[in-house]
Amino acid sequence: MVKKLDARNEDARNTAKHLRRPGGFLDREVRDVARSIVEDVQRRGDEALREYTERFDGVDLEEIRVPAGEIAAAKSSLPDDVREAFEVSISNVRRFSAREMPKGFELRRNGTILGQRLRSIRRAGIYVPGGHGAYPSSLVMSAVPAGVAGVDEISVCAPPGRDGKVSRWVLGVAGLLGLEEVYAVGGAQAVAAMAHGTESVAPVNKIFGPGNDFVTAAKLEVFGVVGIDAPQGPSDVVVIADASAFPERVAYDLMAQAEHLSGASAILLTPNEKLIEDVEPLVSGEPAELVSLVRVRDMAHAAEVSNAYAPEHAHVISEDHEAVLNDLREVGMVAVGDFSPVALSDYAAGPSHVLPTDGTAAWASPRSVHDFLVRTNYMNFDPGALEELAPHVERLARLEGFENHAKSVGIRRRGGN
């Protein structure tokens, strides 16, 4: 049943609190389960992976790593129209990612060289979620930016289906992208394997990709052993619409994200009561349980509530969408205008659909090449430049009680050996 809320006299933060799903990846029980799985895989390696795969996926796993022949066969078996659609998606994401690519820099002044160099991480682990279906699009959205960034090795984990095999579509995309290291492992156990390594799975430097609450909680457990991206769990969308919006289109925009199920949420924020009345009967099926229709004072109030909620996606449908867009701050991705349904970016528009969820858009960013890069700063001083800066450094070092810091500078000024 659709949830309805009149928030016209509510504080935006209180409204967002009512709309936020309970628990999530920070729930204590979820964290405890994820922690126990991570620790078990760290202790027992492949044996634990097989046991958890049988328990959660109902599969007696024969081979953890997918043979290269299966990947090649999946690529070859892609129907022409499906292959073309994936190639369009890959091309558009690659083009967008290439435009994102930052550059290093160097500053030279009075005998001083200061600079920054960029390098890609060596090994990236990409998690491709399963659950209600297979998501080859998620592999595109992480692996393509990784490739553009220049990552040397990409390891992929994806849960097996009931036949014990990774989805043919996921393997087909892996083949199109030239990826050879794919493991038939999902859930928190896959995250543990990528972080700590097992007999079959080589450890990575950083783990990427969306997943359910247990996957996200497992990523938090291994942070520090490896790097992780932002929490990316069940999908959410906020549609901000005025009286100009078509009810049927809004209904499908809401149901499109809600059909992810498993904790997804879809929210309509509108000052127009008639739009709510018209949309409500059009939202049907299981996704309807995850839809909220919220009446706000005006479009500025809608943006205020959205910012407090910090959604993964926002879709603005308004006669003055620029004004609303300018008010939006905390959001992963904004679709602007009636002809820009969020589903375009989910599959083939160009920006990655891997986005921060559960309110983390307040501080986290969408997947990009930046996630796969690390920065190294460097400096080079000649004697004159050292002499100019040294007195200030010595003074500050002694102020903080670090005499040897000061002396490491001073001995060079005096010409000591």
C-alpha positions in Angstrom: 0.0 0.0 0.0 1.3 3.5 -0.9 2.3 5.7 2.0 0.9 9.2 2.0 2.2 12.1 4.0 1.2 15.7 4.3 4.4 17.6 5.1 3.3 21.1 4.5 3.7 22.1 8.2 6.6 19.7 8.9 10.3 20.6 9.3 12.2 19.2 6.3 14.5 17.1 8.5 11.6 15.6 10.4 10.0 14.7 7.1 13.1 13.1 5.8 13.4 11.1 9.0 9.9 9.7 8.5 10.8 8.7 5.0 14.1 7.1 5.7 14.0 3.3 5.8 14.8 1.8 9.2 17.9 -0.2 10.0 19.9 -0.6 6.8 23.6 -1.5 6.6 24.2 0.2 10.0 21.7 -2.0 11.8 23.6 -3.8 14.6 22.4 -7.3 13.7 23.3 -6.7 10.1 26.8 -5.5 11.1 27.3 -8.5 13.4 26.3 -11.0 10.7 28.6 -9.3 8.2 31.5 -9.3 10.7 31.1 -12.9 11.5 31.2 -13.9 7.8 34.2 -11.7 7.1 36.1 -13.2 10.0 35.1 -16.8 9.0 36.3 -16.3 5.4 39.5 -14.7 6.6 40.1 -17.9 8.8 38.9 -20.6 6.5 39.2 -19.3 3.0 37.6 -21.3 0.2 36.0 -23.7 2.6 34.0 -20.9 4.1 33.1 -19.5 0.6 31.7 -22.8 -0.4 29.6 -23.2 2.7 28.1 -19.7 2.5 27.4 -20.1 -1.2 25.5 -23.3 -0.4 23.6 -21.7 2.5 22.6 -18.4 0.9 22.5 -19.3 -2.9 21.6 -23.0 -2.7 24.6 -23.9 -4.8 27.2 -26.6 -4.3 30.0 -24.6 -5.9 32.4 -26.7 -8.0 34.7 -24.0 -9.3 35.1 -20.6 -7.6 36.8 -18.9 -10.5 34.9 -18.9 -13.7 36.9 -20.6 -16.5 38.0 -18.4 -19.3 36.1 -20.5 -21.8 32.8 -19.7 -20.1 33.4 -16.0 -20.4 34.4 -16.3 -24.1 31.3 -18.5 -24.8 29.0 -16.0 -23.0 30.4 -13.2 -25.1 30.0 -15.1 -28.3 26.4 -16.1 -27.5 25.1 -12.6 -26.9 22.2 -11.9 -29.3 23.2 -9.1 -31.8 20.6 -6.6 -30.5 21.7 -7.2 -26.8 25.4 -6.9 -27.8 24.7 -3.6 -29.6 22.8 -2.3 -26.5 25.7 -3.2 -24.2 28.2 -1.6 -26.7 26.3 1.6 -26.8 26.2 1.7 -23.0 30.0 0.9 -22.7 30.8 3.6 -25.3 28.7 6.3 -23.6 30.1 5.5 -20.1 33.6 5.4 -21.5 33.2 8.8 -23.2 31.8 10.4 -20.0 34.6 8.8 -17.9 37.3 10.1 -20.2 36.0 13.6 -19.8 36.2 13.2 -16.0 39.8 12.2 -16.1 41.9 14.7 -14.0 45.5 15.7 -14.6 48.5 16.2 -12.4 50.2 19.5 -12.1 53.4 21.2 -11.2 54.1 24.7 -9.7 57.5 26.3 -10.1 58.5 29.5 -8.2 61.9 30.8 -6.9 63.8 27.6 -6.9 60.8 25.5 -5.7 59.0 22.7 -7.6 55.7 21.5 -6.1 53.6 19.0 -7.9 51.1 16.2 -7.8 51.1 13.0 -9.8 48.2 10.7 -10.4 48.3 6.9 -10.6 45.7 4.2 -10.8 45.3 1.6 -8.1 46.9 -1.7 -9.1 44.0 -4.1 -8.3 40.3 -3.3 -8.2 37.6 -5.6 -6.9 34.2 -5.1 -8.4 31.1 -6.6 -6.8 28.2 -7.2 -9.2 24.9 -7.8 -7.2 22.4 -10.6 -7.7 19.3 -11.0 -5.6 16.2 -10.4 -7.7 18.1 -10.7 -10.9 21.5 -10.3 -12.7 22.9 -6.8 -13.2 25.4 -6.7 -16.0 24.8 -2.9 -16.2 26.5 -2.6 -12.8 29.6 -4.2 -14.1 29.7 -1.7 -17.0 29.2 1.2 -14.6 32.3 0.3 -12.4 34.6 -1.6 -14.8 34.6 1.1 -17.6 35.7 4.0 -15.3 38.3 1.6 -13.9 39.6 0.9 -17.3 39.7 4.6 -18.3 41.6 5.3 -15.1 44.2 2.7 -16.1 43.7 0.0 -13.4 46.0 -2.9 -14.2 43.9 -5.7 -12.8 40.2 -6.0 -12.3 38.7 -8.8 -10.3 34.9 -9.4 -10.4 32.7 -11.2 -7.9 29.1 -12.1 -8.8 26.7 -14.6 -7.1 25.9 -17.8 -8.9 22.4 -18.7 -10.0 20.6 -21.9 -9.1 22.6 -23.7 -11.8 25.8 -22.7 -10.1 26.8 -20.4 -12.9 27.3 -16.6 -13.0 24.7 -14.9 -15.2 25.5 -15.3 -18.9 24.8 -11.6 -19.3 27.3 -10.6 -16.6 29.9 -13.0 -18.2 29.1 -11.6 -21.7 29.8 -8.1 -20.5 33.0 -9.3 -18.9 34.0 -10.7 -22.2 33.2 -7.4 -24.1 35.3 -5.5 -21.6 38.2 -8.0 -21.8 37.9 -9.1 -18.1 39.3 -12.5 -17.3 39.1 -12.7 -13.5 35.6 -13.5 -12.5 34.5 -15.5 -9.4 31.1 -17.1 -8.7 30.8 -15.7 -5.2 28.3 -13.2 -3.8 27.3 -11.6 -0.6 29.4 -10.5 2.4 31.6 -13.6 1.7 32.7 -12.1 -1.7 33.7 -8.9 0.0 35.7 -10.8 2.6 37.4 -12.8 -0.1 38.4 -9.8 -2.2 39.8 -8.1 1.0 41.7 -10.9 2.6 42.2 -13.3 -0.3 41.6 -17.1 -0.2 43.2 -20.1 -1.9 41.3 -19.2 -5.1 40.6 -15.5 -4.8 43.6 -13.0 -5.0 43.2 -9.9 -2.7 42.6 -6.5 -4.2 43.6 -3.0 -3.2 40.1 -1.5 -3.2 36.5 -2.8 -3.4 33.7 -1.3 -5.5 30.1 -1.9 -6.3 26.6 -1.8 -4.9 25.0 -4.6 -3.0 22.4 -5.4 -0.2 22.8 -4.3 3.4 25.0 -7.2 4.2 27.4 -6.5 1.3 27.6 -2.9 2.4 28.2 -3.8 6.0 30.9 -6.2 5.0 32.6 -3.4 3.0 32.7 -1.3 6.2 34.2 -4.3 8.1 37.1 -4.6 5.7 37.8 -0.9 5.4 41.4 -0.3 6.4 42.5 -3.7 5.1 41.5 -2.4 1.7 39.9 0.8 0.4 36.2 0.9 -0.3 33.9 3.2 -2.2 30.9 4.9 -0.6 28.0 2.8 0.8 25.8 1.8 -2.2 22.9 -0.3 -1.1 19.2 -0.5 -2.0 18.1 2.1 -4.6 16.1 5.2 -3.8 14.6 8.1 -5.9 12.9 11.4 -5.1 10.7 12.7 -7.8 10.1 16.5 -7.4 7.1 17.4 -9.6 4.6 20.2 -10.1 1.2 20.4 -11.7 2.8 20.1 -15.2 3.8 16.5 -14.6 2.0 13.6 -16.3 0.7 11.3 -13.5 1.3 8.0 -15.5 4.9 9.0 -16.2 5.5 9.9 -12.6 4.0 6.6 -11.4 6.4 4.6 -13.6 9.3 6.8 -12.5 8.5 5.8 -8.9 7.9 2.1 -9.7 11.1 1.9 -11.8 13.3 2.3 -8.7 10.9 0.6 -6.3 11.0 -2.6 -8.4 14.5 -3.2 -7.1 12.7 -4.2 -3.9 14.9 -5.3 -1.0 14.7 -2.0 0.9 14.4 0.3 -2.1 12.3 3.5 -1.7 10.6 5.9 -4.1 9.2 9.3 -3.0 7.1 11.9 -4.8 7.4 15.4 -3.4 4.8 17.8 -4.9 2.7 20.8 -3.8 -0.1 19.6 -6.1 -2.7 17.5 -4.3 -4.3 16.5 -7.6 -1.0 15.0 -8.8 -1.0 12.8 -5.7 -4.6 11.8 -6.2 -3.9 10.9 -9.9 -0.6 9.0 -9.2 -1.8 6.9 -6.3 -4.1 4.5 -8.2 -1.5 4.0 -10.9 1.1 2.7 -8.5 0.6 -1.1 -8.2 2.1 -4.4 -7.4 4.9 -5.2 -5.0 6.7 -1.9 -5.6 3.7 0.0 -4.3 4.7 -0.9 -0.7 7.9 1.1 -1.2 6.4 4.3 -2.6 5.6 7.4 -0.6 3.5 10.3 -1.9 4.3 13.5 0.0 2.6 16.9 -0.2 4.9 19.9 0.4 4.3 23.6 0.5 6.0 24.5 -2.7 8.8 23.5 -5.0 11.4 25.2 -2.8 10.1 23.2 0.2 10.4 20.0 -2.0 14.1 20.8 -2.6 14.6 21.4 1.1 13.1 18.0 2.0 15.1 16.3 -0.8 18.3 17.8 0.6 17.5 16.6 4.0 16.8 13.1 2.6 20.0 13.1 0.4 18.6 10.7 -2.3 20.6 8.5 -4.6 18.5 9.9 -7.6 16.3 12.9 -7.9 14.1 13.6 -10.9 12.8 17.1 -11.4 9.7 17.6 -13.5 8.7 21.2 -13.4 7.9 24.2 -15.6 10.8 25.9 -13.8 13.2 23.0 -13.4 16.3 25.3 -13.3 15.1 26.9 -10.1 14.6 23.6 -8.4 17.9 22.2 -9.7 19.8 25.2 -8.3 18.3 24.4 -4.9 19.4 20.8 -4.9 22.6 20.0 -3.1 22.7 16.6 -1.4 21.9 14.2 -4.2 23.8 11.5 -6.2 22.4 12.2 -9.7 19.7 14.6 -10.9 17.5 13.8 -14.0 16.1 17.1 -15.3 12.9 17.4 -17.3 10.1 15.1 -18.4 12.1 13.4 -21.2 15.0 12.4 -18.9 13.7 9.4 -16.9 16.3 8.0 -14.4 16.3 4.7 -16.2 18.4 6.3 -19.0 21.2 6.8 -16.6 20.7 3.4 -15.1 21.7 1.8 -18.4 23.3 3.9 -21.1 23.3 7.7 -20.8 27.0 7.9 -19.8 27.3 8.8 -16.1 27.7 5.8 -13.8 24.6 4.5 -12.1 26.7 3.5 -9.1 25.6 6.2 -6.6 25.6 6.8 -2.9 22.5 5.6 -1.1 20.9 5.8 2.4 21.6 9.5 2.7 25.3 9.2 2.1 24.9 11.6 -0.9 25.3 14.3 1.8 29.1 13.5 1.7 29.7 10.9 -1.0 29.9 11.1 -4.8 28.9 9.0 -7.8 31.2 6.4 -9.2 33.9 8.0 -11.4 37.5 7.6 -12.5 38.5 9.5 -9.4 37.6 6.4 -7.3 40.3 4.4 -9.1 43.1 7.0 -8.8 45.4 8.0 -6.0 47.4 11.1 -5.8 51.1 11.5 -4.9 52.4 15.0 -4.0 56.1 15.9 -4.4 58.5 18.8 -3.8 62.0 19.8 -4.9 63.8 22.8 -3.3 67.1 24.3 -4.3 69.4 25.9 -1.6 68.0 29.3 -2.1 64.4 28.2 -1.7 65.3 26.2 1.4 67.0 29.2 2.9 63.8 31.3 2.3 61.4 28.9 3.9 63.6 27.2 6.6 63.3 29.8 9.4 59.5 29.5 9.4 59.6 25.7 9.4 62.1 25.6 12.2 60.0 28.0 14.3 56.8 26.0 13.8 58.6 22.7 14.5 60.0 23.9 17.8 56.6 25.4 18.7 55.1 21.9 18.5 58.0 20.4 20.4 59.7 18.6 17.5 63.4 19.6 17.8 64.6 17.0 15.3 62.2 18.3 12.7 63.8 21.7 13.2 67.3 20.3 13.1 66.7 18.3 9.9 66.1 21.7 8.2 68.7 23.8 10.1 71.6 21.4 9.4 71.2 22.0 5.7 71.3 25.8 6.2 74.6 25.5 8.0 76.1 23.2 5.5 76.4 20.2 7.9 77.1 16.7 6.6 
